[in-house]
Amino acid sequence: MKLRLVWVGKTKNPQLAKLCEDYIGRIQHFLPLEIAEVKEAKLLAALDSSDRVIVLDPGGNSWTSAQFAKFLQLHMTSDPRRLTFVIGDYAGLPPDVKRRADFEWSLSPLTFTHDLTRVLLLEQIYRALSIIHNFPYSK
């Protein structure tokens, strides 16, 4: 499976950037992961027409970690498309990117900075892969 994360700009907080790198390394033990840091104007252009696109949005649907793991496993075994997660900037996502999405996912009803959202998304992907592969990871 090909997994890609697209987000606007670079992670400015060095501590959060370090956490991102840690989780990226953990995820890459299970599967290849591509990170695309783009400008907002290029966000829609960064998505291929064949991608399965999941946008992170506070108004989206929520999953438990177990439900997300089940979704990820089903995609891994039955969908050849690249799975692409998209995080917007401080203002959220443009309407055209939301329209392109196959699914809108809310990590929480709380509001997080876009830098912190990156860490949370990476952690949840790692957690889901740990569940799928029966890899011990704290609950």
Secondary structure, DSSP 8 states (H G I E B T S, - for coil): --EEEEEES---SHHHHHHHHHHHHHHTTTS-EEEEEE-GGGTGGGS-TT-EEEEEEEEEE---HHHHHHHHHHHHHH--S-EEEEE-BTTB--HHHHHH-SEEE-S-SS---HHHHHHHHHHHHHHHHHHHTT-----
